[in-house]
């Protein structure tokens, strides 16, 4: 990806403060940001905006993150996705592990610091390998 390209990132999170915080961090790094407040809105914006990267929360109303990730990858295989969660687990199921197994490029646990977010975003965007290629 050429450094002169404007990189568009879709941020999906039902918490307004989290969307605002992530948007500010990424805008300071010169990314073009589009936001959505749940998976249903996120899918509509994904289809309309064609982002280079999607950052999505896992636990949300309307359409949760796992379902959203699966639908995005069905529609556009190879989409770069960074899944995030505040440690959501249901019994023995870790949602971030599940997201990674279903094709998310990377995962990040909330809370995170701005440097960690920017590092994960950069790695997702630089990654040429699909998650299936990385599994040995």
Steps between C-alpha positions, in 0.01 A plus 500: 500500500647834391554742788341779291171309478224620727420200717137468603416323826151405613462503881199309637421528872175554689675719762517859376803589716695202362416600140604858571827396668599261221404757236721767661798266531473388137429847358819629668681228305337633178252221439157575349239372750140387452304390808201280574322434830416131447556212262191571287606862442859378459404260220313775315800733525739216405302443181483872419849617605725201410746560788860376496461378860207430733540534878202342671387435853372149566221554755236735351123519462325463163774290337792386710860498380550130424199496267613830344853367437365183337268698270772745397740219415228320302440816296864606466746219581835638607350803676737618774319488835623592847257357760487653847333410825506586866566136579164358403469129579203269507591194701817358347468705179739795460342726237832646382643154440183411311524819290859417408407143407218629278733724302567823690850621409578581864335558838546753778367503856342809653626707662802560277739790469520712184842360401373140515199591285718675240746209494219247445344715227834534322563124519153421365546739210851374419402135523486333163430158647146393575435346844484155337850554356637578847369188669779243501 
